[in-house]
Amino acid sequence: MTEDDETLSARIAVRGRGTGELAKGRFERLGVEYAQEDARQVETQVFIDSSRSILSFNDSPDVGFSASLNPYRGCEHGCIYCYARPTHEYLGLSAGLDFETKIFAKMEAPELLRAELQKKSWKPQAIAVSGVTDCYQPIERKLEITRRCLQVLAECRNPAVIITKNILVTRDIDILSELAAYQAVRVVLSITTLDKDLARFMEPRASTPALRLKAIEELSKAGIPVSVNMAPIIPGLTDHEIPALLKAAGNAGAQKAHYTMVRLPYGVKDLFQAWLDEHYPTRKQKVLNRIKDVRGGKLYSAEFGSRMQGEGIYAEHIAQLFTNARKKYGLDKKSAPLSTGHFKRPQGAQLSLL
């Protein structure tokens, strides 16, 4: 038995999910074995996350923001490459199927956000909405946690950067327009491929590439600054699409474009290899070798300065290709920084007159 076999010790056949793997968490001493079953549906379960704080802070030199808000833990989009999958292991769950079927919702996020912005210690700054898991994943259509958080941000005129793979963001154009009036919002649509079949296997419950382009178009027409993020680029699988994807995004109205290289921490590298075996076995070695080319001979490197865009000759080739396409299709425009000048602290609870 190989090391990968030990990690991916349990698997069930599942329709409409990124993976059927129930990989044992790196903190768990025991694994679970499942008997093979016919392909079946696994329903999404939603649990209440009772966290008492909502903003996270980081000082990473290559992230681009220090404050972030994530309304959900886990993500139903099921993107096989998602670097956030291992976060479910801290909950005693699998980075595989559990990550995309057991979603934890922070129902009190808007109230916690209001309390944070109300503090005299709060220094107005851009808040990244998402950054770990998608704030517009399917359950948001019902729960509207993200929408209610945006209402708080609009009331306070606190700037926000929204990152998503879902056209559901267009539902909130009314609130985003309020923020845009104060130069306090930017939306980033993450598009990895224009190939609808590849997207269906790789990101099974995210919006299709065509719908994400439509979201860019609708946001742009509404006067909301919108960018495209090719995140991640997977060498040997999606890098050849860079020119076509940026052209499509530019035609839809995107103003800027960025990218990140695929990141496969901990068990994600094993899940990704199993996914290649299932969907693209003839490309597997090419893809893995290309990833190793940009990761110093490994499948993952966490080094600051190189983890986002890789290193080496092939990484330089991708960077040059992206830079040239970005310039050609007008996606290298300079944009004004988000403004904190209109921030107003939320009012406290009104006193009763009775």
N, C-alpha and C positions, 0 to 999 in steps of 0.2 A: 504494500500500500504506500502510495506517495504522500508527501506532506500535504498536497492539495486535497487528496482523498480524505485525509484525516480531518481537515478543516471543514470540508463540505460533506459531512457525514450523513446528512439527511436531505432528501429531496422529494418533493411531490410535483406531479404534473399539474400546472395551473394555467388557465386561460386568461389572457388579458393582463398579465402581470409582467414586470421586468425580469423576475426570477422566481423559480420554485424552490430555490435553495433555502434551507433552514440552518445556515452555518452556525456552529457553536460559537458563542461569544468568547472573546479572548480573556474574559474575567470568569468564565464558567468552568467548573471542574467536570461537570457531567454534560453529555450531549443527549439528543433524543433521536431515536431511529423510527422512521415511518415506513410502513409497508407501501409498496408502489400501488398507486391507484390510477384509474382512468383520469384523463384531463378533466378538471372540474373548476368551478368558480369558488373563489375565496372572498367572502364578503369583507368589506372594510369595517373595522370596529373603531369607534371614537371614544376616547377616555378623557376625563377632565384633568387638566394639569393645574395643580393648585399652587404653582410658584407665586411667591410674594414679591417678586421684582420682575420687571419686564425688559429693561434695557441691559444689554451686554456691552462691555467695553474691551477694546484691544489696542495694543501699541505695535502691532505688526507693521514693518516698514513697507510691505508690498500689498497691503489690502486696499488702501484707498479711503477708508473711513474708520473712525474710532468707536462710534456708537451704532448699535444695531438692535432691531426689534424683530423677533421671530414669533408670530402668533401660534405656530404649530411645531410640535416635535414629530418627526417622521414625515414622509411625503408620499401621497398616493400616486404621483406622477410615475414613480417606479423607474426612474432613469438608472440604467444598469451601472453607469460609471460614477454615480453620485458620491462625492468625497464625504458627504455627511452621513452616509449609512452607518459607520462605526459608532456614531453617537447613541444609537439605540442600545448598544451593548452596555452602556452605563445604567440602563434601566433593566438589565437582566434579559434583554430580548435579542433577537437575531438581527444582524445587519442585512440579512437577505429578505425573505418574505415578510417578516415581522415589520421591518422598516416601512414597507409600503402598504401594509394592511392594518397596522395598529397605530392610529394617529392620536396624539395627545393635544387637546385644544386648550389654549389659555383663555378661558372665557372671560376672565376679569382683566384682560390686557388693556382695554381702553381706560378703565378706572385707574389701573396701576400707572399707565402712561400719564394721565392727567395729574396724578399725585406727584410723579417725578418732575414734570414741567413746572409744577407749582412751587417746588422747593427753591429757596433763595440761592441755594448752591448750584442750581442748574445753569450752565452756561450755554446759551443757544448755539446749536451746531446741527449740521445735517445728520439725520438719522437714516441709516440704511434699513429699509423695510424688506426683510428677507436677508440673504447673506448665508444662511445655513439651509433652511428648507423653504419651499415656495409659499409665499403668503397668499397666492391665488390658486392653490391646489383645489381640486373639485369640491371638497367639503366646505370651502369658503362660500360657495354659492348659497348654502343653507345657513351657515352660522354667522356670516358677515362680521367676523372679528376684525379683519383687516379694514373693512369699510368704516367701522366705528372708530378704529385707531386713527384713520385718515381724517375723520371728522374732528377729532381732538387736535391733530396737527394743524388743520385748516383754521380752527378757532384760535389757536395760538400763533398761527403764521410761522410755525417752526419748519424749516426746510426738510425735505425727505428725498431720498433716492430709492426708487422701487425697482426691484429686480424680479422678473417672472418669465415663465414659459407659457403663460395662459392668457387667452384673449379675454378672460373674465375681467381683466384690468380695465377694459373699456366700459364696463358697467359703472365705474366710479369716475367717469370723465367730469361729472358735475363738481365733485369735490376737488379733483386734480386741477380743474380750471380755476377754482378759488385760490389754490396754492400758486398756480402759474402766474396769476395776477400780481403776486408779490415776489416773483422770481424765486420761488421756494420749492420747486419740484423738478425732478428729472426721472423719466421712466426708461428702463433698460429692458428690451426684449432679448432674451437669450435664444438664439437659433443655432443649432448645431449642424443641420443638414437641410437640403431642399428635397432630398429623396424621401418621399412619403412612406415607402416600404421600410427603409432603414429606420426612419423615425418611429414607425409603429412597433418595431421590435425593440428599439433602443430606449424609447421614452413612451411607453404604451398608453399612459393616461394624460400626457401633456397635450396641449393643442397641437394640431397638425402644423407643419411649416407654413402652409398657405394661410391659416388662420392667424398665425403670429405676424406674418407680413400684413395681413388685414388690420391687426391691432396697431401696428406702426402707422399705417395710413390713417386710421381713425383718430389716433392721438395727435398726429401731426396736423391734420385738418382742424382739430380743436385748439390748436395753438399751444399744445403741451410739448415741451422739449423731449425728444425721444431718441434713443441710441440703440444700436444693435451690438450684442456681445456674442461672438462665436465662441461659446463656452460649453464644453471644451472642444478644442481641436483634437481629433484622434489621429495621430500619424499613421498613414497607410490605410485609413478608412474614410476620413472626411477632409483631409487637408487639400485634396485636389479641387474641392468645391469652393475654396476661398474666393476666387474672382466672381463666380456666378452668384454666390450668396451675397456678397457685398453689393453687387450690381442690383440685385433684387431689393435689398434693404434700402439702398439709395433711391431707387425708383419709387419705393413706398413712402419715402419722406424722412428716413432716419438722417440725423445730422452728424453723428459720429459713430465710430466703430472701434471695438477693442476685441481682444481674444485672451483666452487662457489655454494652456496645454493641459491635457487630461492628467488628472491626479488620482492615483489608485492606492490609497493608504490601507494598511492592515488587511482585513478580509476582502476589501473591494477588489483587490488584484485577483483573488481567487474566483470571486463571483464573475468578474469580467472575462476571465479565461474560460470558465464554464459556459458563459453566454456565447463566446466565439465558437466554441465546440458545437453548440446547438444550432446557431444561425449562420455562421460564416466560417466553417471548418477549413475551407481551402485558403482563406485569407489569414488564418490565425497566426501562423509563424511570421508572415510579413508584418502584420500589425504589432505583434509583440516585439519583434526585432527593431521596428521603427521607434517604438516607445523607449526601448532600451538605448537607442541611439541618442535620444534627447534627455535621458536620465542617467548618464554616466555608467551605462551597462546594467542598470537595475530597472525594475518596473516602477519604482517610486523613489523620489528624493524629496525631503522636506526642507531643503536648504533655502533660507531667505535669499532673494535675489535671483534665483533660478527656478524655484518651484512653480512659478506661474507660467513661465514661457520656455522653460527647458534650457539646455545648453548644448554646445557642440555644433558641428557643421550642418546637420539636418535641421536643428532648431533655428539656426541662422537663415537657412533657406526659407523656412516657413515665415520667419519674421520679415524677410525681404519681400516675399510674395504678398504678404498681408499689407505691408506698408505701401507697395506699389498700387495694389487694388484699392486701398482706402483713398489714396490720392486721386486715382483715376475716376472714381465714382463720387468724389466730393464728400467723403466721410471723414475728412481731417479738419473740419471747421473748428475754429476756436469758439468756445462758448463762455459766457460770463459766469463767474462762480455763483453758486447759490447764495442768496442773501439771508442774513439773520437780522437785518436792520429793522424789519417790521414786527419782530417778535413781541408778543404781549403775553404776560403770565396769566394763566387761567385764574378766574375768580374762585374764591373758596365757596363752600356750601352756604346758601343763603340762610339767614336766621329766620325762624318762624315768628310771625307777628302775633301768634296766639299763645 
